[in-house]
Amino acid sequence: MSAQTQTIAGIVIYHPDQANLLRLVGVLAPDVREIVIYANSAFSQQDEETLRAAAHGTDLSVMRPGSNLGLGVAYNVLLDHATKRGAPFLLLLDQDSLPPPGAIPRLAALHARLATAGKKPAIVGPRPTDWSGKPLRSPPEQEGGRDETKATRVQFVISSGSLVNCEVARAVGSFRADFFIDAIDIEWCMRANHLGYSIWMADDVLMAHELGRGLIRLPFGLLLTDQPPRRLYTFLRNQLAMLRMAHVPLAHKAKTLLALPLRVAAYLVHNRFSRETRNALWHGLIDGARGKLETRESVLGKSSP
């Protein structure tokens, strides 16, 4: 059995669109050993059976933690499951992504080529696009960024669509459960880079991905992801928490601090200074500065009036 067909795919869902989830399962099934759904919201047995039929014989199971424990917990549980099953790779996905058919063998082959070349890859991810096929903004490149294998070494990749080397992941350590959601992938990738591993984006593997509610376009070509107020809290809090982490590059910290006033102003204006937005940003600033992180779903209530 080849490495890519031993891959386990883990999909984290939260009130998903069933049609999109069915399509995603159908694309993944031919190229993985098993599909595991981690349900951070209620998911019926009937919907599970429908997904199992869409997998066409590929093992599919649903994990139901009973409440929304956040992405970090979900990733750690999925990684532990893949490790116990002896899988070389874990493919992380959320319900808002759709990789092309055959993406997993191509990402696994790139992993192998980079490993053979001594690059110590931790994660190889696709190049995300919007649903029209237009590439989304790329993360910063790392030194030695281009590779003859049509890959770019980057500071981080988004978690969805990322093929994680399970053995390397054990060395890098757990995903930040206390981040709950937002910047979990960024922090983990930066930690991996700091430990001597590398993060890569496959330039020729495109994956449709829905980023938040769209983009907010600012002067001078600047773009912000449009997020609901409750996500503004975790985004701001976690980015500020990363300022105290030694493995986070100084350039990223400087960029965070310089962009902070513009981000806050843009979100306030875009959301018409709503009370929910003001509360979310205020709590994010205060808790981020204090390093007060929570893992409970109640963290999303920080934006409530």
BAFI-3210 file (N, C-alpha, C; in Angstrom, 3 decimals, decimal comma, padded with zeros to 6 digits):
// residues 305
n [1|2|3|4|5|6|7|8|9|10|11|12|13|14|15|16|17|18|19|20|21|22|23|24|25|26|27|28|29|30|31|32|33|34|35|36|37|38|39|40|41|42|43|44|45|46|47|48|49|50|51|52|53|54|55|56|57|58|59|60|61|62|63|64|65|66|67|68|69|70|71|72|73|74|75|76|77|78|79|80|81|82|83|84|85|86|87|88|89|90|91|92|93|94|95|96|97|98|99|100|101|102|103|104|105|106|107|108|109|110|111|112|113|114|115|116|117|118|119|120|121|122|123|124|125|126|127|128|129|130|131|132|133|134|135|136|137|138|139|140|141|142|143|144|145|146|147|148|149|150|151|152|153|154|155|156|157|158|159|160|161|162|163|164|165|166|167|168|169|170|171|172|173|174|175|176|177|178|179|180|181|182|183|184|185|186|187|188|189|190|191|192|193|194|195|196|197|198|199|200|201|202|203|204|205|206|207|208|209|210|211|212|213|214|215|216|217|218|219|220|221|222|223|224|225|226|227|228|229|230|231|232|233|234|235|236|237|238|239|240|241|242|243|244|245|246|247|248|249|250|251|252|253|254|255|256|257|258|259|260|261|262|263|264|265|266|267|268|269|270|271|272|273|274|275|276|277|278|279|280|281|282|283|284|285|286|287|288|289|290|291|292|293|294|295|296|297|298|299|300|301|302|303|304|305]
n.u [000,849|000,623|002,132|000,384|-002,145|-002,352|-002,933|-004,806|-007,731|-008,902|-011,754|-012,948|-015,975|-018,647|-021,805|-022,303|-022,769|-024,547|-024,495|-022,109|-020,323|-020,753|-019,793|-017,103|-016,275|-016,624|-014,615|-012,280|-012,313|-011,268|-008,503|-007,592|-007,068|-008,886|-011,594|-012,232|-014,667|-014,824|-017,047|-017,975|-020,405|-023,862|-024,544|-026,331|-027,194|-028,310|-027,315|-024,658|-024,722|-025,400|-023,084|-021,295|-022,142|-021,437|-018,717|-018,084|-017,148|-014,706|-013,416|-015,317|-015,898|-017,480|-016,593|-017,886|-017,662|-019,470|-019,723|-018,684|-015,394|-013,395|-010,870|-008,184|-008,222|-009,633|-007,839|-005,693|-006,836|-007,466|-004,904|-003,734|-005,319|-004,632|-001,913|-001,969|-003,108|-001,065|-000,668|001,158|000,618|-001,585|-004,357|-005,628|-008,745|-011,391|-014,925|-015,279|-013,642|-012,359|-010,403|-008,770|-009,521|-007,244|-005,391|-004,176|-002,301|-000,455|000,426|001,544|003,603|005,173|005,922|007,588|009,655|010,758|011,610|013,538|015,375|016,410|014,999|013,343|010,370|007,441|004,782|002,900|001,062|-001,781|-002,175|-004,308|-007,393|-010,064|-013,575|-013,896|-011,532|-009,459|-006,302|-005,742|-004,356|-000,890|001,120|004,023|007,213|009,838|013,420|015,308|013,170|012,059|011,585|012,725|010,704|008,268|007,297|006,877|008,654|007,263|006,209|003,995|001,090|-002,427|-004,484|-006,489|-006,586|-003,965|-001,298|-000,103|002,886|002,947|004,894|006,749|005,034|004,669|007,126|007,130|004,994|001,831|-001,110|-002,287|-004,575|-005,711|-006,004|-008,331|-009,736|-008,587|-005,470|-004,189|-002,975|-000,980|000,674|001,559|002,958|005,005|006,319|007,234|009,005|010,872|012,007|013,520|012,278|010,353|007,916|005,698|004,239|002,374|002,688|001,330|-000,934|-004,085|-006,592|-009,936|-011,255|-013,143|-012,770|-013,477|-016,065|-015,549|-013,662|-012,293|-011,600|-009,000|-007,388|-004,411|-004,163|-004,449|-005,740|-008,264|-009,538|-012,951|-014,618|-017,046|-018,130|-017,601|-015,469|-013,570|-012,739|-011,249|-009,288|-007,864|-007,083|-005,445|-003,407|-002,153|-001,316|000,668|002,780|004,392|005,771|008,678|009,373|008,053|008,617|010,416|009,746|007,112|005,886|006,360|004,889|002,330|001,933|002,187|000,100|-002,092|-003,638|-004,822|-006,265|-008,145|-009,532|-010,546|-012,257|-014,113|-015,290|-016,248|-018,154|-019,886|-019,522|-020,796|-022,219|-021,583|-019,295|-017,537|-017,339|-016,187|-013,672|-012,580|-012,490|-010,799|-008,402|-007,806|-007,743|-005,825|-003,559|-003,217|-002,679|-004,671|-006,176|-008,708|-010,349|-012,931|-016,217|-017,601|-015,923|-016,492|-018,570|-017,607|-018,060|-020,568|-023,179]
n.v [-001,191|002,185|005,271|007,478|006,274|005,229|007,340|009,151|011,002|013,837|015,580|018,525|019,646|022,058|022,767|022,040|022,453|020,002|019,079|020,118|018,789|016,124|016,170|016,723|014,425|012,510|013,241|012,795|010,081|008,021|008,159|007,807|005,928|006,058|008,068|010,489|012,146|014,935|016,117|019,150|020,112|019,133|016,064|013,979|010,451|009,571|011,387|010,659|008,050|008,665|009,982|007,864|006,212|007,833|007,596|005,261|002,652|003,232|003,442|005,208|007,295|008,957|011,288|012,391|014,816|016,020|018,680|021,943|021,924|023,306|024,005|023,323|021,232|019,360|018,874|017,735|015,393|014,054|013,756|012,099|009,849|009,137|008,573|006,390|004,552|004,076|005,633|007,366|009,959|012,697|014,199|017,308|018,941|021,335|022,062|023,939|023,711|022,395|020,171|019,290|016,331|013,651|015,126|014,317|012,124|013,644|015,594|013,899|012,734|014,977|015,551|013,294|013,727|016,123|015,306|013,405|015,110|016,233|018,264|018,183|018,230|019,319|019,900|019,824|021,786|022,645|025,220|027,677|028,809|031,098|030,328|030,772|030,161|031,952|032,706|032,923|035,260|034,787|033,261|034,605|033,988|031,687|031,593|030,250|029,691|028,712|025,705|023,121|021,376|022,515|023,810|025,962|027,209|028,259|030,501|029,659|027,567|027,377|025,401|023,759|021,380|020,677|018,386|016,527|015,403|012,720|011,668|013,774|015,638|014,710|015,354|018,129|018,891|019,408|020,916|024,210|024,031|025,924|028,145|027,823|028,661|030,131|031,239|028,964|027,217|028,908|029,462|026,823|026,068|027,979|027,210|024,709|025,457|026,830|024,745|023,530|022,233|022,259|024,133|023,801|024,894|023,581|024,594|023,859|022,524|023,269|024,474|024,972|027,274|028,666|031,678|032,957|035,402|036,510|039,150|042,220|045,119|047,392|050,686|051,062|048,471|046,664|043,853|042,424|039,672|039,137|038,666|037,276|039,040|037,436|035,892|037,807|038,376|036,030|035,982|038,425|038,218|035,867|036,508|038,586|037,159|035,618|037,339|037,064|034,746|032,901|031,518|032,715|034,663|037,792|039,576|038,907|039,589|042,359|043,117|042,434|044,260|046,735|046,638|046,482|048,853|049,668|047,382|047,173|049,614|049,274|047,035|048,058|050,157|048,746|047,113|048,980|050,077|048,442|047,245|044,615|044,150|046,070|045,109|042,583|043,234|044,765|042,947|041,090|042,529|043,078|040,483|039,268|040,850|040,241|037,595|035,773|032,927|030,761|027,585|026,819|026,693|028,903|030,984|032,208|033,777|036,173|038,323|039,167|041,542]
n.w [000,000|-000,893|000,346|000,180|000,010|002,506|004,008|006,426|006,449|008,101|008,885|010,133|011,383|011,657|012,052|009,236|005,623|004,167|001,519|000,478|002,141|001,433|-001,179|-000,703|000,752|-001,258|-003,076|-001,599|-000,855|-002,747|-002,376|000,218|003,263|005,317|006,467|008,825|010,577|012,557|014,684|015,680|016,214|016,536|014,872|012,893|013,004|010,672|008,759|008,958|007,899|005,276|004,439|004,692|002,629|000,483|000,586|-000,654|000,203|001,424|004,688|007,067|009,787|012,578|014,968|017,987|020,150|021,853|022,478|021,315|021,052|019,866|017,308|017,833|019,772|018,256|016,085|017,498|018,550|016,171|015,094|017,018|016,653|013,988|014,345|016,129|014,434|012,738|010,482|007,954|007,207|007,993|006,678|007,016|007,080|006,584|006,428|004,463|002,281|-000,836|-002,218|-005,348|-007,342|-006,818|-005,398|-002,999|-003,513|-004,987|-003,169|-001,245|-002,739|-003,181|-000,548|-000,143|-002,030|-001,072|001,458|000,756|-000,351|001,877|003,177|005,362|005,646|007,350|006,930|003,949|001,864|-000,263|-002,810|-001,885|-003,325|-004,264|-004,794|-007,448|-008,552|-008,323|-007,006|-003,484|-001,096|-000,637|001,953|003,748|002,218|003,055|003,650|000,970|-000,598|-003,076|-004,882|-007,048|-007,490|-008,015|-005,721|-002,891|-000,188|002,776|005,439|006,823|006,338|005,592|007,721|006,622|004,107|004,409|004,388|006,859|008,273|010,306|012,061|012,292|013,401|015,994|017,067|016,879|018,486|020,222|018,723|019,491|021,844|023,523|021,968|020,670|018,177|015,134|014,007|014,883|013,079|012,066|014,316|014,945|012,634|012,629|014,911|014,120|012,056|013,611|014,987|013,102|011,020|007,933|006,029|003,359|000,257|-002,323|-005,498|-007,790|-007,048|-006,622|-004,406|-003,739|-001,454|001,157|002,632|005,607|005,575|003,214|001,642|002,872|001,294|001,355|001,160|-000,921|-001,814|000,268|002,076|004,109|005,934|006,066|008,949|011,240|014,232|016,600|015,818|015,455|017,997|018,859|016,871|017,228|019,930|019,914|018,094|019,480|021,724|020,589|020,393|022,580|022,250|021,774|019,453|017,398|014,571|014,569|012,549|011,966|014,378|014,410|012,164|013,020|015,145|013,821|012,008|013,603|014,569|012,120|011,380|013,499|013,202|010,596|010,868|012,691|011,222|008,985|010,166|011,089|013,612|015,461|018,557|019,207|017,681|018,786|021,416|020,957|019,842|021,912|024,119|022,929|022,661|025,396|026,644|025,039|025,557|028,222|028,083|028,461|027,824|026,547|026,334|026,036|024,467|025,224|024,900|022,526|023,137|023,906|022,323|022,802|023,576]
ca.u [000,000|001,448|002,008|-000,795|-003,361|-002,388|-003,289|-006,109|-008,258|-009,722|-012,549|-013,595|-017,196|-019,446|-023,024|-021,880|-023,685|-024,416|-024,149|-020,672|-019,606|-020,852|-018,879|-015,740|-016,027|-016,496|-013,311|-011,205|-012,414|-010,404|-007,073|-007,252|-007,444|-009,990|-012,065|-012,780|-015,365|-014,851|-018,239|-018,049|-021,824|-024,673|-024,514|-027,237|-026,805|-028,752|-026,320|-023,451|-024,927|-025,341|-021,662|-020,650|-022,475|-020,672|-017,311|-017,947|-016,335|-013,637|-013,866|-015,702|-016,450|-017,759|-016,298|-018,834|-017,198|-020,602|-019,780|-017,656|-014,136|-012,442|-010,062|-006,953|-008,548|-009,989|-006,620|-004,901|-007,519|-007,298|-003,501|-003,545|-005,974|-003,825|-000,669|-002,274|-003,407|000,161|-000,710|002,285|000,128|-002,947|-004,831|-006,583|-009,678|-012,654|-016,059|-015,324|-012,573|-012,553|-009,208|-009,094|-009,260|-005,832|-004,499|-003,439|-001,073|000,511|001,021|002,385|004,804|006,000|006,501|008,675|010,777|011,383|012,299|014,733|016,321|016,895|014,304|012,612|009,036|006,455|003,469|002,800|-000,318|-002,102|-002,316|-005,745|-008,030|-011,485|-014,367|-013,778|-010,204|-008,469|-005,472|-005,813|-003,069|000,090|001,872|005,412|008,153|011,006|014,692|015,356|011,746|011,602|012,138|012,528|009,548|007,066|006,856|007,417|008,771|006,550|006,217|002,888|-000,019|-003,680|-004,595|-007,351|-005,883|-002,566|-000,896|000,799|003,725|002,581|006,102|007,261|004,069|004,946|008,305|006,784|004,109|000,393|-001,708|-002,700|-005,990|-006,202|-006,332|-009,712|-009,869|-007,800|-004,007|-003,641|-002,061|000,166|001,570|002,167|003,937|006,158|007,032|007,931|010,141|011,851|012,657|014,349|011,478|009,971|006,519|005,716|003,004|002,474|002,217|000,494|-002,120|-004,981|-007,721|-010,956|-011,418|-013,903|-012,064|-014,393|-017,241|-015,067|-012,529|-012,482|-010,549|-008,563|-006,478|-003,061|-004,210|-004,484|-006,918|-008,552|-010,594|-014,178|-015,024|-018,092|-017,529|-017,066|-014,163|-012,626|-012,177|-010,189|-008,191|-007,061|-006,506|-004,390|-002,276|-001,440|-000,662|001,862|003,871|005,253|006,324|010,036|009,524|007,385|009,627|010,272|009,067|005,669|005,462|006,339|003,763|001,115|001,797|001,991|-001,200|-003,171|-004,585|-005,562|-007,233|-009,222|-010,333|-011,253|-013,367|-015,124|-016,000|-016,956|-019,312|-020,657|-019,316|-021,809|-021,814|-020,972|-017,929|-016,741|-017,064|-015,265|-012,333|-012,108|-012,117|-009,641|-007,230|-007,527|-007,343|-004,566|-002,483|-003,027|-002,379|-005,791|-006,683|-009,720|-010,603|-014,357|-017,027|-018,053|-015,000|-017,115|-019,535|-016,934|-018,528|-021,957|-023,372]
ca.v [000,000|003,378|006,192|008,327|005,517|004,978|008,603|009,322|012,364|014,299|016,754|019,148|020,298|022,837|023,095|022,054|022,255|018,577|018,853|020,368|017,737|014,936|016,348|016,613|013,011|011,807|013,550|012,234|008,638|007,121|008,333|007,681|004,680|006,280|009,441|010,698|013,412|015,402|016,966|020,145|020,423|017,912|015,436|012,848|009,144|009,493|012,104|009,827|006,961|009,251|010,198|006,566|005,763|008,653|007,177|004,117|001,561|003,736|003,540|006,548|007,329|010,297|011,530|013,355|015,175|016,443|020,142|022,526|022,020|024,114|023,345|022,757|019,933|018,463|018,478|016,843|014,095|013,427|013,366|010,947|008,721|008,733|007,997|005,062|003,664|003,890|006,381|008,288|011,318|013,112|015,319|018,119|019,666|021,787|021,880|025,018|023,498|021,291|019,908|018,620|014,882|013,296|016,051|013,653|011,505|014,663|016,179|012,871|012,608|016,153|015,269|012,322|014,364|017,094|014,550|012,815|016,210|016,709|019,510|017,942|018,845|018,984|020,022|020,273|022,191|023,143|026,674|027,928|029,769|031,260|029,344|031,040|029,719|033,015|032,406|033,785|035,855|033,789|033,592|034,998|032,922|031,485|031,532|029,057|029,502|028,007|024,366|022,681|020,487|023,357|024,054|027,162|027,127|029,399|030,624|028,852|027,284|027,190|024,001|022,991|020,909|020,399|017,002|016,602|014,248|012,354|011,501|015,116|016,313|014,305|016,093|019,558|019,039|019,545|022,172|024,990|023,883|027,130|029,154|027,469|028,821|031,259|031,295|027,694|026,731|029,824|029,225|025,502|026,091|028,761|026,368|023,689|026,132|027,147|023,495|023,026|021,611|023,221|024,194|023,972|025,037|023,014|025,641|023,331|021,857|024,351|024,014|025,982|027,455|029,854|032,345|033,831|035,843|037,236|040,050|043,666|045,757|048,657|051,423|050,563|047,046|045,834|043,003|041,802|038,670|039,566|037,655|037,709|039,604|036,484|035,451|038,911|038,234|035,024|036,371|039,475|037,674|034,898|037,204|039,288|036,148|035,134|038,302|036,649|033,422|033,051|030,919|033,552|035,581|039,210|040,253|038,684|040,384|043,760|043,283|042,387|045,511|047,849|046,527|046,402|049,984|049,649|046,283|047,522|050,668|048,732|046,184|048,913|050,860|047,769|046,623|050,156|050,318|047,708|046,930|043,287|044,296|046,800|044,199|041,540|043,806|045,174|041,750|040,500|043,311|042,911|039,107|039,006|041,526|039,537|036,190|034,998|032,080|029,812|026,501|026,494|027,347|030,188|032,013|032,898|034,706|037,410|039,427|039,477|042,843]
ca.w [000,000|-001,003|001,480|000,090|000,287|003,946|004,644|007,062|006,291|009,217|008,522|011,293|010,914|012,593|011,305|007,824|004,510|003,904|000,109|000,332|002,854|000,589|-002,309|-000,173|001,042|-002,528|-003,678|-000,781|-000,618|-003,522|-002,125|001,633|003,926|006,252|006,657|010,164|010,750|013,951|014,673|016,749|016,392|016,435|013,556|013,068|012,504|009,281|007,948|008,949|006,942|003,935|004,146|004,525|001,277|-000,454|000,652|-001,571|000,733|002,290|006,078|007,508|011,133|013,099|016,380|018,545|021,495|022,680|022,480|020,456|021,803|019,121|016,284|018,379|020,353|017,150|015,376|018,349|018,604|014,854|014,963|017,890|015,985|012,834|014,856|016,661|013,310|011,971|009,220|007,808|006,998|008,322|005,876|007,756|006,225|007,145|005,522|003,474|001,302|-001,773|-003,033|-006,605|-007,341|-006,960|-004,685|-001,919|-004,034|-005,415|-001,967|-000,630|-003,568|-002,898|000,771|-000,301|-002,737|-000,172|002,505|000,137|-000,565|003,172|003,540|006,615|005,593|008,382|006,288|002,560|001,625|-001,603|-002,926|-001,821|-004,226|-003,979|-005,528|-008,879|-008,977|-008,149|-005,828|-002,313|-000,719|-000,201|003,166|003,481|001,879|003,891|002,930|000,143|-000,787|-004,268|-005,063|-008,430|-007,546|-008,065|-004,358|-002,274|001,258|003,333|006,896|007,313|005,420|006,308|008,137|005,728|002,921|004,722|004,617|008,012|008,557|011,676|012,877|012,587|014,274|017,380|017,514|016,987|019,635|020,007|018,294|020,658|022,179|024,180|020,958|020,311|016,733|014,600|014,148|015,359|012,040|011,977|015,461|014,852|011,537|013,066|015,872|013,335|011,424|014,655|015,389|012,015|009,973|006,902|005,619|001,903|-000,503|-003,675|-006,405|-008,871|-006,496|-006,218|-003,606|-003,464|-000,009|001,544|003,717|006,330|004,820|002,053|001,877|003,005|000,497|001,916|000,269|-001,192|-002,128|001,473|002,184|005,388|005,903|006,736|009,915|012,181|015,447|017,572|015,334|015,632|019,345|018,931|015,983|017,855|021,164|019,639|017,478|020,545|022,562|019,888|020,540|023,686|021,962|021,244|018,128|016,393|014,029|014,897|011,442|012,120|015,523|013,993|011,252|013,836|015,888|012,896|011,335|014,586|014,531|010,863|011,438|014,424|012,583|009,429|011,316|013,285|010,147|008,160|010,919|011,488|015,041|016,218|019,925|019,213|017,169|019,780|022,532|020,517|019,698|023,240|024,873|022,271|023,047|026,824|026,948|024,343|026,290|029,491|027,837|029,001|026,753|026,987|025,389|026,003|023,436|025,757|024,439|021,400|023,670|024,288|021,492|023,125|024,218]
c.u [000,882|001,171|000,730|-002,084|-003,413|-002,781|-004,671|-006,522|-009,141|-010,429|-013,236|-014,806|-017,882|-020,654|-022,750|-023,050|-023,503|-024,006|-022,659|-019,853|-019,628|-019,874|-017,434|-015,376|-015,822|-015,159|-012,186|-011,153|-011,470|-008,939|-006,669|-007,697|-008,720|-010,329|-012,695|-013,397|-015,348|-015,938|-018,276|-019,455|-022,591|-024,678|-025,256|-026,655|-027,195|-027,774|-025,016|-023,581|-024,880|-023,896|-020,947|-020,939|-021,664|-019,201|-017,035|-016,970|-015,138|-014,177|-014,177|-016,338|-016,641|-017,415|-017,225|-018,399|-018,322|-020,757|-018,665|-016,391|-013,066|-011,584|-008,823|-007,175|-008,846|-008,748|-005,798|-005,523|-007,323|-005,857|-003,197|-004,152|-005,125|-002,529|-000,892|-002,571|-002,184|000,170|000,506|001,849|-001,290|-003,278|-005,898|-007,471|-010,801|-013,710|-016,109|-014,227|-012,939|-011,280|-009,613|-008,887|-007,774|-004,874|-003,626|-002,204|-000,020|001,185|001,940|003,684|005,743|006,662|007,737|009,883|011,513|012,158|013,590|015,812|016,825|016,207|013,523|011,219|008,140|005,057|003,679|001,333|-000,538|-002,087|-003,804|-006,204|-009,442|-012,262|-014,371|-012,426|-009,125|-007,647|-005,683|-004,407|-002,136|000,762|003,304|006,293|009,288|012,261|014,801|013,967|011,311|012,333|011,824|011,312|008,228|006,450|007,539|007,484|008,205|006,611|005,116|001,938|-001,289|-003,840|-005,417|-006,618|-004,450|-002,345|000,218|001,572|003,534|003,805|006,688|006,330|004,289|006,144|007,999|005,898|002,676|000,027|-002,253|-004,197|-006,554|-006,441|-007,787|-009,933|-009,060|-006,333|-003,402|-002,633|-000,815|001,171|002,282|003,238|005,189|006,979|007,830|009,161|011,261|012,642|013,445|013,595|011,047|008,513|006,488|004,314|003,238|001,861|001,236|-000,681|-003,020|-006,179|-008,690|-011,209|-012,175|-013,280|-013,010|-015,641|-016,844|-013,902|-012,996|-011,308|-010,269|-007,690|-005,113|-003,034|-004,239|-005,811|-007,044|-009,633|-011,791|-014,669|-016,179|-017,451|-016,942|-015,727|-013,124|-011,969|-011,011|-009,012|-007,271|-006,355|-005,310|-003,178|-001,472|-000,716|000,633|003,038|004,845|005,959|007,657|010,173|008,823|008,384|009,348|009,526|007,548|005,128|005,355|005,146|002,440|000,881|001,517|000,598|-002,369|-004,127|-005,437|-006,630|-008,434|-010,135|-011,161|-012,442|-014,476|-015,960|-016,846|-018,226|-020,133|-020,670|-020,380|-021,286|-021,095|-019,527|-017,035|-016,378|-016,042|-013,838|-011,752|-011,650|-010,897|-008,355|-006,834|-007,022|-006,041|-003,385|-002,183|-002,587|-003,445|-006,448|-007,655|-009,941|-012,084|-015,071|-017,513|-017,137|-015,628|-018,192|-018,930|-017,441|-019,953|-022,074|-023,399]
c.v [001,237|004,325|007,008|007,565|005,030|006,235|008,524|010,778|012,694|015,589|017,280|019,925|021,043|023,356|023,137|022,048|020,809|018,288|019,062|019,260|016,434|015,007|016,174|015,159|012,224|012,033|012,850|010,710|007,774|007,124|008,209|006,327|004,860|007,767|009,530|012,087|013,765|016,465|017,885|020,705|019,117|017,389|014,116|011,553|008,979|010,200|011,316|008,693|007,463|009,490|008,872|005,998|006,543|008,263|005,930|003,061|001,992|003,898|004,992|006,441|008,772|010,332|012,635|013,719|015,653|017,934|020,653|022,766|022,813|023,294|022,674|021,375|018,928|017,973|017,490|015,451|013,346|012,948|012,143|009,688|008,208|008,059|006,586|004,062|003,446|004,611|007,303|009,746|011,468|014,304|016,054|018,895|020,248|021,756|022,903|024,895|022,356|021,122|019,218|017,117|014,604|014,193|015,320|012,919|012,526|015,322|015,182|012,688|013,785|016,016|014,367|012,951|015,347|016,391|013,944|013,872|016,804|017,961|019,394|018,588|018,376|018,945|020,416|020,583|022,630|024,666|027,000|028,995|030,057|030,307|029,596|030,614|030,773|032,746|033,418|034,289|034,788|034,220|033,980|033,795|032,880|031,492|030,199|028,664|028,710|026,691|023,928|021,774|021,258|023,536|025,299|026,953|028,403|029,385|029,774|028,558|027,189|025,699|023,186|022,653|020,502|018,916|017,022|015,299|013,880|012,216|012,854|015,829|015,940|015,076|017,576|019,808|019,334|020,900|022,890|024,866|025,164|028,285|029,000|027,501|030,064|031,194|030,021|027,151|027,603|029,539|027,886|025,463|026,875|027,985|025,292|024,282|026,388|025,913|022,852|022,283|022,675|023,038|024,541|024,103|024,494|023,985|025,134|022,487|022,952|023,778|025,159|026,050|028,744|030,461|033,322|034,139|036,587|038,131|041,494|044,324|047,159|049,401|050,746|049,049|046,126|045,084|042,467|040,746|039,180|038,438|038,170|038,187|038,579|035,910|036,568|038,821|037,250|035,388|037,369|038,955|036,785|035,540|037,962|038,302|035,667|036,095|037,884|035,329|033,552|032,512|031,708|034,585|037,040|039,964|040,092|039,512|041,866|044,044|043,303|043,718|046,691|047,836|046,613|047,601|049,994|048,563|046,651|048,571|050,129|047,879|047,007|049,607|049,886|047,266|047,749|050,355|049,620|047,369|045,582|043,351|045,003|045,892|043,134|042,063|044,201|043,969|041,071|041,206|043,045|041,505|038,739|039,621|040,811|038,085|035,283|034,224|031,067|028,761|026,202|027,241|028,710|031,334|032,832|033,851|036,034|038,601|039,839|040,833|042,702]
c.w [000,000|000,148|001,404|000,395|001,736|004,719|005,273|006,906|007,477|008,839|009,779|010,800|012,056|011,830|009,802|006,852|004,053|002,467|-000,125|000,990|002,059|-000,576|-001,863|000,110|-000,246|-003,205|-002,925|-000,818|-001,447|-003,094|-000,665|002,162|004,734|006,278|008,038|010,214|012,230|014,029|015,886|016,906|016,209|014,998|013,654|012,512|011,041|008,348|007,866|007,938|005,507|003,510|003,896|003,127|000,238|-000,477|-000,175|-001,058|001,549|003,705|006,435|008,884|011,565|014,587|016,872|019,970|022,410|022,824|021,583|021,267|021,062|018,173|016,862|018,980|019,248|016,413|016,197|018,444|017,288|014,658|015,821|017,262|014,826|013,278|015,375|015,548|012,417|010,635|009,118|007,716|007,528|007,440|006,669|006,787|007,070|006,050|004,399|002,421|000,367|-002,601|-004,326|-006,487|-007,548|-006,215|-003,667|-002,443|-004,449|-004,217|-001,270|-001,410|-003,336|-001,531|000,626|-000,982|-001,832|000,943|001,974|-000,073|000,743|003,676|004,845|006,612|006,733|007,781|004,832|002,304|000,190|-001,623|-002,924|-002,801|-003,707|-004,877|-007,025|-009,432|-008,845|-006,892|-004,710|-001,971|-000,157|001,096|002,820|003,169|002,890|003,021|002,196|-000,297|-001,981|-004,423|-006,486|-008,590|-007,566|-006,688|-003,826|-000,771|001,854|004,854|007,525|006,159|006,244|006,611|007,149|004,434|003,171|004,995|005,661|008,146|010,026|012,584|013,258|013,566|015,735|017,933|017,727|018,199|019,241|019,395|019,532|020,889|022,780|023,209|020,494|018,800|016,361|015,019|014,717|014,360|011,944|013,090|015,336|013,768|011,930|014,083|015,138|012,649|012,436|015,080|014,251|010,925|008,973|006,516|004,134|001,330|-001,904|-004,666|-007,454|-008,360|-005,918|-005,461|-003,361|-001,963|000,247|002,778|004,400|005,516|003,558|002,441|002,033|002,296|001,033|000,908|000,161|-001,406|-000,932|001,561|003,603|005,192|006,698|007,637|010,759|013,479|016,407|017,135|015,444|017,010|019,360|018,036|016,681|019,101|020,869|018,979|018,526|021,467|021,912|019,996|021,630|023,425|021,237|019,833|017,028|015,880|014,379|013,804|011,549|013,285|015,147|013,076|012,021|014,536|014,971|012,269|012,300|014,534|013,259|010,869|012,311|013,796|011,422|009,845|011,963|012,212|009,341|008,853|011,547|013,007|015,900|017,610|019,983|018,729|018,175|020,946|022,165|020,443|021,063|024,066|024,259|022,641|024,501|027,124|026,250|025,076|027,603|029,306|028,397|027,870|027,329|025,906|025,227|024,881|023,908|025,351|023,310|021,871|024,082|023,474|021,833|023,802|025,734]
res [m|s|a|q|t|q|t|i|a|g|i|v|i|y|h|p|d|q|a|n|l|l|r|l|v|g|v|l|a|p|d|v|r|e|i|v|i|y|a|n|s|a|f|s|q|q|d|e|e|t|l|r|a|a|a|h|g|t|d|l|s|v|m|r|p|g|s|n|l|g|l|g|v|a|y|n|v|l|l|d|h|a|t|k|r|g|a|p|f|l|l|l|l|d|q|d|s|l|p|p|p|g|a|i|p|r|l|a|a|l|h|a|r|l|a|t|a|g|k|k|p|a|i|v|g|p|r|p|t|d|w|s|g|k|p|l|r|s|p|p|e|q|e|g|g|r|d|e|t|k|a|t|r|v|q|f|v|i|s|s|g|s|l|v|n|c|e|v|a|r|a|v|g|s|f|r|a|d|f|f|i|d|a|i|d|i|e|w|c|m|r|a|n|h|l|g|y|s|i|w|m|a|d|d|v|l|m|a|h|e|l|g|r|g|l|i|r|l|p|f|g|l|l|l|t|d|q|p|p|r|r|l|y|t|f|l|r|n|q|l|a|m|l|r|m|a|h|v|p|l|a|h|k|a|k|t|l|l|a|l|p|l|r|v|a|a|y|l|v|h|n|r|f|s|r|e|t|r|n|a|l|w|h|g|l|i|d|g|a|r|g|k|l|e|t|r|e|s|v|l|g|k|s|s|p]
***
